Amino acid sequence: MTEKVLISAAELNAMIPSPDVVVIDTRSPDAYAAGHIAGAVNIFDVFTFLATSSPEGVAELREKFAVSFGAAGLSGAETAVFVEESMNSGFGMSCRGYFLMQFLGYPKAQIVHGGLAAWKAAGLPLTTEVPTPVAKTFPAQDTGQDIIINYETMLAALGGETALVDVRDVDEWVGTSSSPYGPDFAPRKGRIPGARWLEWYRMMKPSPAGPVFKSKDEILAECATVGVTPETPVFLYCFKGARASNTFVALKEAGIKDVRMYFGSWNEWSRIPELPIESGVPFAKAAE
């Protein structure tokens, strides 16, 4: 795999003249049209695509992004560099792209640390010119299948030694909203029973170039507050695997050894009536 995951805007700028670099802008088409890094290909589906964890859903996820990334010009020789507006404003868009690459077994993927905000802060230019990439055959592999789990595996982990970590916003955690798209977007509100809450914002801190990930020790300190150490197996979830992708990158960068994701997340779990949920403030219930 690519040794360095997070790169600076300056590092990307130095890489761009190479034909072996494909910049993937994960923002909305409107944001992309207003100005983007020269040569960047817009793939908003990196963020919007809703996946399920059934065998059919995983196969669809695999096929969908093998086609999309191939159309962007990725054949295995090129490095894919993902960018979003800023690390805390796009719900983990760029990190979701990176996670998809790991799932597909693509060995060369990186993230612009700080996103487009860092690019702008460095005084680097934007363009409205839309590139025409040469489509290639994307080499999807099976080597990344172990980082993605299904709802059956999540259900079996309830009450076990694996840390089930919910990284959603507080209103979703306590069950007053079902999603970032509105309180009633999903059919049920709440959380997976026994999950530990580590809100994804806690992985980041301000910088002159916008929000960036905290240092390794700072991230490990945040993890320690919910009983997660570098040796703790972790299953992450959010609503659809975007914010959890941001946390996935943070935890892996900090040295947490075994991190996997329930990519279907709350969007799927809430739609399966027989799966258990809990809601409210956990300590309030414990005190009753």
ChimeraX commands (.cxc) that place a marker at each C-alpha (Angstrom):
marker #1 position 0.00,0.00,0.00 radius 0.5
marker #1 position 1.03,3.62,-0.36 radius 0.5
marker #1 position 3.28,4.32,2.62 radius 0.5
marker #1 position 2.10,7.90,3.16 radius 0.5
marker #1 position -1.65,8.42,3.28 radius 0.5
marker #1 position -1.93,12.14,4.09 radius 0.5
marker #1 position -0.16,14.62,1.82 radius 0.5
marker #1 position 0.01,18.40,1.95 radius 0.5
marker #1 position -1.32,20.75,-0.70 radius 0.5
marker #1 position 2.27,21.63,-1.60 radius 0.5
marker #1 position 3.13,17.96,-2.04 radius 0.5
marker #1 position 0.17,17.45,-4.34 radius 0.5
marker #1 position 1.09,20.54,-6.33 radius 0.5
marker #1 position 4.54,19.07,-6.91 radius 0.5
marker #1 position 3.01,15.74,-7.99 radius 0.5
marker #1 position 0.43,17.08,-10.43 radius 0.5
marker #1 position 2.68,17.41,-13.49 radius 0.5
marker #1 position 3.09,13.64,-13.46 radius 0.5
marker #1 position 0.69,11.68,-15.70 radius 0.5
marker #1 position 0.64,9.02,-12.98 radius 0.5
marker #1 position -1.41,11.17,-10.60 radius 0.5
marker #1 position -5.21,11.28,-10.74 radius 0.5
marker #1 position -6.87,13.84,-8.47 radius 0.5
marker #1 position -10.41,12.89,-7.49 radius 0.5
marker #1 position -12.60,15.74,-6.27 radius 0.5
marker #1 position -15.36,14.26,-4.10 radius 0.5
marker #1 position -17.43,17.44,-3.75 radius 0.5
marker #1 position -20.81,18.17,-5.33 radius 0.5
marker #1 position -20.90,18.94,-9.06 radius 0.5
marker #1 position -21.84,22.55,-8.31 radius 0.5
marker #1 position -18.90,23.03,-5.95 radius 0.5
marker #1 position -16.58,21.36,-8.45 radius 0.5
marker #1 position -17.86,23.56,-11.31 radius 0.5
marker #1 position -17.20,26.71,-9.28 radius 0.5
marker #1 position -13.48,25.89,-9.11 radius 0.5
marker #1 position -11.27,22.85,-8.66 radius 0.5
marker #1 position -7.67,21.69,-8.88 radius 0.5
marker #1 position -6.51,21.51,-12.48 radius 0.5
marker #1 position -7.01,18.03,-13.91 radius 0.5
marker #1 position -9.20,16.86,-11.03 radius 0.5
marker #1 position -11.98,14.45,-11.91 radius 0.5
marker #1 position -15.29,14.91,-10.09 radius 0.5
marker #1 position -16.78,11.72,-8.56 radius 0.5
marker #1 position -19.47,12.84,-6.12 radius 0.5
marker #1 position -20.74,9.25,-5.88 radius 0.5
marker #1 position -17.74,8.56,-3.66 radius 0.5
marker #1 position -19.80,10.37,-1.03 radius 0.5
marker #1 position -23.41,9.83,-2.03 radius 0.5
marker #1 position -23.59,6.12,-2.87 radius 0.5
marker #1 position -25.53,4.18,-0.24 radius 0.5
marker #1 position -24.26,0.64,0.27 radius 0.5
marker #1 position -25.69,-2.41,1.99 radius 0.5
marker #1 position -23.67,-5.23,3.49 radius 0.5
marker #1 position -25.42,-8.13,1.81 radius 0.5
marker #1 position -23.32,-10.14,-0.66 radius 0.5
marker #1 position -25.28,-8.47,-3.47 radius 0.5
marker #1 position -24.72,-5.03,-1.94 radius 0.5
marker #1 position -20.99,-5.56,-1.56 radius 0.5
marker #1 position -20.77,-6.83,-5.14 radius 0.5
marker #1 position -22.66,-3.74,-6.33 radius 0.5
marker #1 position -20.31,-1.49,-4.35 radius 0.5
marker #1 position -17.31,-3.20,-5.87 radius 0.5
marker #1 position -18.61,-3.00,-9.44 radius 0.5
marker #1 position -19.84,0.58,-9.10 radius 0.5
marker #1 position -16.51,2.01,-8.05 radius 0.5
marker #1 position -14.35,-0.22,-10.23 radius 0.5
marker #1 position -16.21,1.35,-13.16 radius 0.5
marker #1 position -16.08,4.91,-11.77 radius 0.5
marker #1 position -12.39,4.80,-10.88 radius 0.5
marker #1 position -11.53,3.16,-14.18 radius 0.5
marker #1 position -13.36,5.93,-16.04 radius 0.5
marker #1 position -11.28,8.44,-14.07 radius 0.5
marker #1 position -8.11,6.91,-15.52 radius 0.5
marker #1 position -6.92,4.54,-12.79 radius 0.5
marker #1 position -5.27,1.32,-13.93 radius 0.5
marker #1 position -3.04,0.44,-11.00 radius 0.5
marker #1 position -0.03,2.43,-12.20 radius 0.5
marker #1 position -1.47,5.78,-11.11 radius 0.5
marker #1 position -1.80,7.26,-7.64 radius 0.5
marker #1 position -5.31,8.40,-6.73 radius 0.5
marker #1 position -5.39,11.54,-4.57 radius 0.5
marker #1 position -8.72,12.40,-2.95 radius 0.5
marker #1 position -9.78,15.90,-1.99 radius 0.5
marker #1 position -12.83,17.46,-0.32 radius 0.5
marker #1 position -13.58,21.04,0.75 radius 0.5
marker #1 position -12.15,20.67,4.27 radius 0.5
marker #1 position -11.66,17.77,6.63 radius 0.5
marker #1 position -14.71,18.54,8.79 radius 0.5
marker #1 position -17.18,20.04,6.31 radius 0.5
marker #1 position -17.73,17.18,3.86 radius 0.5
marker #1 position -18.59,14.40,6.32 radius 0.5
marker #1 position -15.40,12.54,5.40 radius 0.5
marker #1 position -15.80,12.56,1.60 radius 0.5
marker #1 position -12.14,12.25,0.72 radius 0.5
marker #1 position -11.54,9.63,3.40 radius 0.5
marker #1 position -14.49,7.61,2.11 radius 0.5
marker #1 position -12.76,7.60,-1.27 radius 0.5
marker #1 position -9.58,6.37,0.35 radius 0.5
marker #1 position -11.47,3.65,2.24 radius 0.5
marker #1 position -13.11,2.48,-0.99 radius 0.5
marker #1 position -9.65,2.14,-2.50 radius 0.5
marker #1 position -8.56,-0.01,0.43 radius 0.5
marker #1 position -11.69,-2.12,0.04 radius 0.5
marker #1 position -10.94,-2.56,-3.67 radius 0.5
marker #1 position -7.31,-3.43,-2.97 radius 0.5
marker #1 position -5.90,-0.47,-4.90 radius 0.5
marker #1 position -2.33,0.06,-3.69 radius 0.5
marker #1 position -1.84,3.75,-4.47 radius 0.5
marker #1 position -4.24,6.13,-2.74 radius 0.5
marker #1 position -3.71,9.31,-0.77 radius 0.5
marker #1 position -5.70,12.17,0.77 radius 0.5
marker #1 position -5.01,15.90,0.66 radius 0.5
marker #1 position -4.66,16.72,4.36 radius 0.5
marker #1 position -6.83,19.76,4.99 radius 0.5
marker #1 position -8.63,19.43,1.67 radius 0.5
marker #1 position -9.25,22.27,-0.73 radius 0.5
marker #1 position -9.16,24.70,2.19 radius 0.5
marker #1 position -5.46,23.88,2.62 radius 0.5
marker #1 position -4.92,24.23,-1.14 radius 0.5
marker #1 position -6.49,27.70,-1.12 radius 0.5
marker #1 position -4.59,28.68,2.03 radius 0.5
marker #1 position -1.35,27.86,0.21 radius 0.5
marker #1 position -2.34,30.31,-2.54 radius 0.5
marker #1 position -2.57,27.59,-5.16 radius 0.5
marker #1 position -4.79,28.08,-8.21 radius 0.5
marker #1 position -8.17,26.68,-9.15 radius 0.5
marker #1 position -9.71,26.25,-12.57 radius 0.5
marker #1 position -13.16,25.68,-14.06 radius 0.5
marker #1 position -11.80,23.69,-16.99 radius 0.5
marker #1 position -13.14,20.12,-17.00 radius 0.5
marker #1 position -10.64,17.43,-17.98 radius 0.5
marker #1 position -11.36,14.49,-20.27 radius 0.5
marker #1 position -9.65,11.48,-18.68 radius 0.5
marker #1 position -8.71,8.44,-20.71 radius 0.5
marker #1 position -10.68,5.51,-19.33 radius 0.5
marker #1 position -8.69,2.51,-18.15 radius 0.5
marker #1 position -9.39,-0.89,-16.63 radius 0.5
marker #1 position -9.46,-0.59,-12.87 radius 0.5
marker #1 position -7.78,-3.57,-11.19 radius 0.5
marker #1 position -10.20,-4.37,-8.37 radius 0.5
marker #1 position -8.69,-6.96,-6.03 radius 0.5
marker #1 position -9.98,-9.04,-3.12 radius 0.5
marker #1 position -7.16,-8.05,-0.78 radius 0.5
marker #1 position -9.20,-5.39,1.06 radius 0.5
marker #1 position -12.31,-7.43,1.80 radius 0.5
marker #1 position -11.35,-7.95,5.45 radius 0.5
marker #1 position -11.75,-4.26,6.39 radius 0.5
marker #1 position -15.46,-4.21,5.61 radius 0.5
marker #1 position -17.97,-6.16,7.70 radius 0.5
marker #1 position -21.66,-6.95,7.36 radius 0.5
marker #1 position -24.51,-6.47,9.80 radius 0.5
marker #1 position -24.38,-10.11,10.86 radius 0.5
marker #1 position -20.78,-9.66,12.00 radius 0.5
marker #1 position -21.73,-6.45,13.78 radius 0.5
marker #1 position -24.63,-8.19,15.51 radius 0.5
marker #1 position -22.43,-11.09,16.59 radius 0.5
marker #1 position -19.97,-8.63,18.14 radius 0.5
marker #1 position -22.52,-7.16,20.55 radius 0.5
marker #1 position -21.35,-7.68,24.11 radius 0.5
marker #1 position -17.96,-8.99,23.04 radius 0.5
marker #1 position -14.40,-7.72,23.27 radius 0.5
marker #1 position -14.50,-5.78,20.01 radius 0.5
marker #1 position -15.13,-2.05,20.48 radius 0.5
marker #1 position -18.18,-1.02,18.45 radius 0.5
marker #1 position -17.49,2.66,17.86 radius 0.5
marker #1 position -20.22,5.07,16.76 radius 0.5
marker #1 position -18.73,8.27,15.32 radius 0.5
marker #1 position -21.96,10.07,14.41 radius 0.5
marker #1 position -23.06,13.50,15.58 radius 0.5
marker #1 position -24.64,13.79,19.03 radius 0.5
marker #1 position -28.26,14.08,17.84 radius 0.5
marker #1 position -27.93,10.78,16.01 radius 0.5
marker #1 position -26.17,9.13,18.97 radius 0.5
marker #1 position -28.93,9.96,21.47 radius 0.5
marker #1 position -31.66,9.24,18.94 radius 0.5
marker #1 position -33.24,12.62,18.26 radius 0.5
marker #1 position -32.28,12.36,14.59 radius 0.5
marker #1 position -31.83,9.37,12.31 radius 0.5
marker #1 position -29.31,10.92,9.93 radius 0.5
marker #1 position -27.50,14.06,8.73 radius 0.5
marker #1 position -30.20,14.37,6.05 radius 0.5
marker #1 position -33.04,15.05,8.44 radius 0.5
marker #1 position -34.40,13.51,11.62 radius 0.5
marker #1 position -36.71,11.07,9.83 radius 0.5
marker #1 position -34.62,10.12,6.79 radius 0.5
marker #1 position -34.12,6.61,8.17 radius 0.5
marker #1 position -37.00,4.61,9.69 radius 0.5
marker #1 position -35.53,4.24,13.20 radius 0.5
marker #1 position -33.50,6.48,15.48 radius 0.5
marker #1 position -30.91,5.38,18.01 radius 0.5
marker #1 position -27.66,3.45,18.10 radius 0.5
marker #1 position -26.33,-0.09,18.07 radius 0.5
marker #1 position -26.54,-1.45,21.64 radius 0.5
marker #1 position -23.27,-1.30,23.53 radius 0.5
marker #1 position -21.61,1.04,21.07 radius 0.5
marker #1 position -19.07,3.55,22.36 radius 0.5
marker #1 position -19.43,7.15,21.19 radius 0.5
marker #1 position -16.34,8.79,19.67 radius 0.5
marker #1 position -17.66,11.68,17.60 radius 0.5
marker #1 position -15.67,12.04,14.39 radius 0.5
marker #1 position -14.96,15.74,14.97 radius 0.5
marker #1 position -12.75,14.73,17.90 radius 0.5
marker #1 position -10.14,13.36,15.50 radius 0.5
marker #1 position -9.37,16.87,14.20 radius 0.5
marker #1 position -8.14,20.25,15.36 radius 0.5
marker #1 position -7.87,23.75,13.86 radius 0.5
marker #1 position -4.85,24.88,11.87 radius 0.5
marker #1 position -4.02,27.98,9.79 radius 0.5
marker #1 position -5.01,25.92,6.73 radius 0.5
marker #1 position -8.27,24.69,8.21 radius 0.5
marker #1 position -9.09,21.55,10.23 radius 0.5
marker #1 position -6.52,18.75,10.14 radius 0.5
marker #1 position -6.10,15.47,11.99 radius 0.5
marker #1 position -4.70,15.59,15.49 radius 0.5
marker #1 position -1.31,14.07,16.23 radius 0.5
marker #1 position -0.90,10.36,16.91 radius 0.5
marker #1 position -0.72,10.86,20.68 radius 0.5
marker #1 position -3.73,13.19,20.67 radius 0.5
marker #1 position -5.81,10.67,18.74 radius 0.5
marker #1 position -4.75,7.85,21.06 radius 0.5
marker #1 position -5.76,10.03,24.02 radius 0.5
marker #1 position -9.21,10.53,22.48 radius 0.5
marker #1 position -9.48,6.77,21.91 radius 0.5
marker #1 position -8.49,6.06,25.51 radius 0.5
marker #1 position -11.57,7.93,26.74 radius 0.5
marker #1 position -13.74,5.15,25.28 radius 0.5
marker #1 position -11.42,2.31,26.25 radius 0.5
marker #1 position -9.73,1.84,22.88 radius 0.5
marker #1 position -5.99,1.12,22.81 radius 0.5
marker #1 position -3.74,0.23,19.86 radius 0.5
marker #1 position -4.48,-3.46,20.60 radius 0.5
marker #1 position -8.27,-3.12,20.75 radius 0.5
marker #1 position -10.16,-4.53,17.75 radius 0.5
marker #1 position -12.48,-1.79,16.48 radius 0.5
marker #1 position -15.64,-1.91,14.35 radius 0.5
marker #1 position -16.62,1.59,13.18 radius 0.5
marker #1 position -19.95,2.86,11.94 radius 0.5
marker #1 position -21.71,6.13,11.18 radius 0.5
marker #1 position -24.66,6.67,8.83 radius 0.5
marker #1 position -23.21,5.49,5.53 radius 0.5
marker #1 position -19.49,5.02,6.05 radius 0.5
marker #1 position -18.24,8.55,5.36 radius 0.5
marker #1 position -17.58,10.01,8.81 radius 0.5
marker #1 position -16.42,6.55,9.86 radius 0.5
marker #1 position -13.92,6.65,6.98 radius 0.5
marker #1 position -12.50,9.86,8.42 radius 0.5
marker #1 position -12.12,8.09,11.77 radius 0.5
marker #1 position -10.74,4.98,10.06 radius 0.5
marker #1 position -7.89,7.04,8.60 radius 0.5
marker #1 position -7.26,8.80,11.92 radius 0.5
marker #1 position -7.12,5.56,13.90 radius 0.5
marker #1 position -4.90,3.79,11.40 radius 0.5
marker #1 position -2.55,6.78,11.27 radius 0.5
marker #1 position -2.38,6.68,15.08 radius 0.5
marker #1 position -1.42,3.00,15.12 radius 0.5
marker #1 position -4.69,1.26,16.04 radius 0.5
marker #1 position -3.90,-2.14,14.56 radius 0.5
marker #1 position -7.26,-3.76,13.82 radius 0.5
marker #1 position -9.84,-1.31,12.47 radius 0.5
marker #1 position -12.75,-2.42,10.32 radius 0.5
marker #1 position -15.93,-0.78,9.21 radius 0.5
marker #1 position -19.59,-1.64,9.07 radius 0.5
marker #1 position -20.01,0.30,5.83 radius 0.5
marker #1 position -23.78,-0.15,5.66 radius 0.5
marker #1 position -23.88,1.66,9.01 radius 0.5
marker #1 position -27.04,3.16,10.46 radius 0.5
marker #1 position -28.65,3.59,7.04 radius 0.5
marker #1 position -28.81,-0.20,6.78 radius 0.5
marker #1 position -29.13,-1.19,10.45 radius 0.5
marker #1 position -32.16,1.05,11.00 radius 0.5
marker #1 position -33.97,-0.50,8.03 radius 0.5
marker #1 position -33.80,-4.08,9.34 radius 0.5
marker #1 position -36.59,-4.24,11.96 radius 0.5
marker #1 position -35.27,-7.27,13.82 radius 0.5
marker #1 position -31.91,-5.65,14.61 radius 0.5
marker #1 position -31.77,-4.20,18.15 radius 0.5
marker #1 position -31.33,-0.53,18.93 radius 0.5
marker #1 position -31.09,1.68,21.98 radius 0.5
marker #1 position -31.51,5.42,22.39 radius 0.5
marker #1 position -31.36,8.19,24.94 radius 0.5
marker #1 position -28.45,9.13,27.18 radius 0.5
marker #1 position -26.68,5.93,28.27 radius 0.5
marker #1 position -25.63,7.04,31.75 radius 0.5
marker #1 position -29.14,8.33,32.47 radius 0.5
marker #1 position -30.55,4.87,31.83 radius 0.5
marker #1 position -27.82,3.25,33.94 radius 0.5
marker #1 position -28.71,5.51,36.86 radius 0.5
marker #1 position -32.39,4.52,36.87 radius 0.5
marker link #1:1,2 radius 0.2
marker link #1:2,3 radius 0.2
marker link #1:3,4 radius 0.2
marker link #1:4,5 radius 0.2
marker link #1:5,6 radius 0.2
marker link #1:6,7 radius 0.2
marker link #1:7,8 radius 0.2
marker link #1:8,9 radius 0.2
marker link #1:9,10 radius 0.2
marker link #1:10,11 radius 0.2
marker link #1:11,12 radius 0.2
marker link #1:12,13 radius 0.2
marker link #1:13,14 radius 0.2
marker link #1:14,15 radius 0.2
marker link #1:15,16 radius 0.2
marker link #1:16,17 radius 0.2
marker link #1:17,18 radius 0.2
marker link #1:18,19 radius 0.2
marker link #1:19,20 radius 0.2
marker link #1:20,21 radius 0.2
marker link #1:21,22 radius 0.2
marker link #1:22,23 radius 0.2
marker link #1:23,24 radius 0.2
marker link #1:24,25 radius 0.2
marker link #1:25,26 radius 0.2
marker link #1:26,27 radius 0.2
marker link #1:27,28 radius 0.2
marker link #1:28,29 radius 0.2
marker link #1:29,30 radius 0.2
marker link #1:30,31 radius 0.2
marker link #1:31,32 radius 0.2
marker link #1:32,33 radius 0.2
marker link #1:33,34 radius 0.2
marker link #1:34,35 radius 0.2
marker link #1:35,36 radius 0.2
marker link #1:36,37 radius 0.2
marker link #1:37,38 radius 0.2
marker link #1:38,39 radius 0.2
marker link #1:39,40 radius 0.2
marker link #1:40,41 radius 0.2
marker link #1:41,42 radius 0.2
marker link #1:42,43 radius 0.2
marker link #1:43,44 radius 0.2
marker link #1:44,45 radius 0.2
marker link #1:45,46 radius 0.2
marker link #1:46,47 radius 0.2
marker link #1:47,48 radius 0.2
marker link #1:48,49 radius 0.2
marker link #1:49,50 radius 0.2
marker link #1:50,51 radius 0.2
marker link #1:51,52 radius 0.2
marker link #1:52,53 radius 0.2
marker link #1:53,54 radius 0.2
marker link #1:54,55 radius 0.2
marker link #1:55,56 radius 0.2
marker link #1:56,57 radius 0.2
marker link #1:57,58 radius 0.2
marker link #1:58,59 radius 0.2
marker link #1:59,60 radius 0.2
marker link #1:60,61 radius 0.2
marker link #1:61,62 radius 0.2
marker link #1:62,63 radius 0.2
marker link #1:63,64 radius 0.2
marker link #1:64,65 radius 0.2
marker link #1:65,66 radius 0.2
marker link #1:66,67 radius 0.2
marker link #1:67,68 radius 0.2
marker link #1:68,69 radius 0.2
marker link #1:69,70 radius 0.2
marker link #1:70,71 radius 0.2
marker link #1:71,72 radius 0.2
marker link #1:72,73 radius 0.2
marker link #1:73,74 radius 0.2
marker link #1:74,75 radius 0.2
marker link #1:75,76 radius 0.2
marker link #1:76,77 radius 0.2
marker link #1:77,78 radius 0.2
marker link #1:78,79 radius 0.2
marker link #1:79,80 radius 0.2
marker link #1:80,81 radius 0.2
marker link #1:81,82 radius 0.2
marker link #1:82,83 radius 0.2
marker link #1:83,84 radius 0.2
marker link #1:84,85 radius 0.2
marker link #1:85,86 radius 0.2
marker link #1:86,87 radius 0.2
marker link #1:87,88 radius 0.2
marker link #1:88,89 radius 0.2
marker link #1:89,90 radius 0.2
marker link #1:90,91 radius 0.2
marker link #1:91,92 radius 0.2
marker link #1:92,93 radius 0.2
marker link #1:93,94 radius 0.2
marker link #1:94,95 radius 0.2
marker link #1:95,96 radius 0.2
marker link #1:96,97 radius 0.2
marker link #1:97,98 radius 0.2
marker link #1:98,99 radius 0.2
marker link #1:99,100 radius 0.2
marker link #1:100,101 radius 0.2
marker link #1:101,102 radius 0.2
marker link #1:102,103 radius 0.2
marker link #1:103,104 radius 0.2
marker link #1:104,105 radius 0.2
marker link #1:105,106 radius 0.2
marker link #1:106,107 radius 0.2
marker link #1:107,108 radius 0.2
marker link #1:108,109 radius 0.2
marker link #1:109,110 radius 0.2
marker link #1:110,111 radius 0.2
marker link #1:111,112 radius 0.2
marker link #1:112,113 radius 0.2
marker link #1:113,114 radius 0.2
marker link #1:114,115 radius 0.2
marker link #1:115,116 radius 0.2
marker link #1:116,117 radius 0.2
marker link #1:117,118 radius 0.2
marker link #1:118,119 radius 0.2
marker link #1:119,120 radius 0.2
marker link #1:120,121 radius 0.2
marker link #1:121,122 radius 0.2
marker link #1:122,123 radius 0.2
marker link #1:123,124 radius 0.2
marker link #1:124,125 radius 0.2
marker link #1:125,126 radius 0.2
marker link #1:126,127 radius 0.2
marker link #1:127,128 radius 0.2
marker link #1:128,129 radius 0.2
marker link #1:129,130 radius 0.2
marker link #1:130,131 radius 0.2
marker link #1:131,132 radius 0.2
marker link #1:132,133 radius 0.2
marker link #1:133,134 radius 0.2
marker link #1:134,135 radius 0.2
marker link #1:135,136 radius 0.2
marker link #1:136,137 radius 0.2
marker link #1:137,138 radius 0.2
marker link #1:138,139 radius 0.2
marker link #1:139,140 radius 0.2
marker link #1:140,141 radius 0.2
marker link #1:141,142 radius 0.2
marker link #1:142,143 radius 0.2
marker link #1:143,144 radius 0.2
marker link #1:144,145 radius 0.2
marker link #1:145,146 radius 0.2
marker link #1:146,147 radius 0.2
marker link #1:147,148 radius 0.2
marker link #1:148,149 radius 0.2
marker link #1:149,150 radius 0.2
marker link #1:150,151 radius 0.2
marker link #1:151,152 radius 0.2
marker link #1:152,153 radius 0.2
marker link #1:153,154 radius 0.2
marker link #1:154,155 radius 0.2
marker link #1:155,156 radius 0.2
marker link #1:156,157 radius 0.2
marker link #1:157,158 radius 0.2
marker link #1:158,159 radius 0.2
marker link #1:159,160 radius 0.2
marker link #1:160,161 radius 0.2
marker link #1:161,162 radius 0.2
marker link #1:162,163 radius 0.2
marker link #1:163,164 radius 0.2
marker link #1:164,165 radius 0.2
marker link #1:165,166 radius 0.2
marker link #1:166,167 radius 0.2
marker link #1:167,168 radius 0.2
marker link #1:168,169 radius 0.2
marker link #1:169,170 radius 0.2
marker link #1:170,171 radius 0.2
marker link #1:171,172 radius 0.2
marker link #1:172,173 radius 0.2
marker link #1:173,174 radius 0.2
marker link #1:174,175 radius 0.2
marker link #1:175,176 radius 0.2
marker link #1:176,177 radius 0.2
marker link #1:177,178 radius 0.2
marker link #1:178,179 radius 0.2
marker link #1:179,180 radius 0.2
marker link #1:180,181 radius 0.2
marker link #1:181,182 radius 0.2
marker link #1:182,183 radius 0.2
marker link #1:183,184 radius 0.2
marker link #1:184,185 radius 0.2
marker link #1:185,186 radius 0.2
marker link #1:186,187 radius 0.2
marker link #1:187,188 radius 0.2
marker link #1:188,189 radius 0.2
marker link #1:189,190 radius 0.2
marker link #1:190,191 radius 0.2
marker link #1:191,192 radius 0.2
marker link #1:192,193 radius 0.2
marker link #1:193,194 radius 0.2
marker link #1:194,195 radius 0.2
marker link #1:195,196 radius 0.2
marker link #1:196,197 radius 0.2
marker link #1:197,198 radius 0.2
marker link #1:198,199 radius 0.2
marker link #1:199,200 radius 0.2
marker link #1:200,201 radius 0.2
marker link #1:201,202 radius 0.2
marker link #1:202,203 radius 0.2
marker link #1:203,204 radius 0.2
marker link #1:204,205 radius 0.2
marker link #1:205,206 radius 0.2
marker link #1:206,207 radius 0.2
marker link #1:207,208 radius 0.2
marker link #1:208,209 radius 0.2
marker link #1:209,210 radius 0.2
marker link #1:210,211 radius 0.2
marker link #1:211,212 radius 0.2
marker link #1:212,213 radius 0.2
marker link #1:213,214 radius 0.2
marker link #1:214,215 radius 0.2
marker link #1:215,216 radius 0.2
marker link #1:216,217 radius 0.2
marker link #1:217,218 radius 0.2
marker link #1:218,219 radius 0.2
marker link #1:219,220 radius 0.2
marker link #1:220,221 radius 0.2
marker link #1:221,222 radius 0.2
marker link #1:222,223 radius 0.2
marker link #1:223,224 radius 0.2
marker link #1:224,225 radius 0.2
marker link #1:225,226 radius 0.2
marker link #1:226,227 radius 0.2
marker link #1:227,228 radius 0.2
marker link #1:228,229 radius 0.2
marker link #1:229,230 radius 0.2
marker link #1:230,231 radius 0.2
marker link #1:231,232 radius 0.2
marker link #1:232,233 radius 0.2
marker link #1:233,234 radius 0.2
marker link #1:234,235 radius 0.2
marker link #1:235,236 radius 0.2
marker link #1:236,237 radius 0.2
marker link #1:237,238 radius 0.2
marker link #1:238,239 radius 0.2
marker link #1:239,240 radius 0.2
marker link #1:240,241 radius 0.2
marker link #1:241,242 radius 0.2
marker link #1:242,243 radius 0.2
marker link #1:243,244 radius 0.2
marker link #1:244,245 radius 0.2
marker link #1:245,246 radius 0.2
marker link #1:246,247 radius 0.2
marker link #1:247,248 radius 0.2
marker link #1:248,249 radius 0.2
marker link #1:249,250 radius 0.2
marker link #1:250,251 radius 0.2
marker link #1:251,252 radius 0.2
marker link #1:252,253 radius 0.2
marker link #1:253,254 radius 0.2
marker link #1:254,255 radius 0.2
marker link #1:255,256 radius 0.2
marker link #1:256,257 radius 0.2
marker link #1:257,258 radius 0.2
marker link #1:258,259 radius 0.2
marker link #1:259,260 radius 0.2
marker link #1:260,261 radius 0.2
marker link #1:261,262 radius 0.2
marker link #1:262,263 radius 0.2
marker link #1:263,264 radius 0.2
marker link #1:264,265 radius 0.2
marker link #1:265,266 radius 0.2
marker link #1:266,267 radius 0.2
marker link #1:267,268 radius 0.2
marker link #1:268,269 radius 0.2
marker link #1:269,270 radius 0.2
marker link #1:270,271 radius 0.2
marker link #1:271,272 radius 0.2
marker link #1:272,273 radius 0.2
marker link #1:273,274 radius 0.2
marker link #1:274,275 radius 0.2
marker link #1:275,276 radius 0.2
marker link #1:276,277 radius 0.2
marker link #1:277,278 radius 0.2
marker link #1:278,279 radius 0.2
marker link #1:279,280 radius 0.2
marker link #1:280,281 radius 0.2
marker link #1:281,282 radius 0.2
marker link #1:282,283 radius 0.2
marker link #1:283,284 radius 0.2
marker link #1:284,285 radius 0.2
marker link #1:285,286 radius 0.2
marker link #1:286,287 radius 0.2
marker link #1:287,288 radius 0.2
view
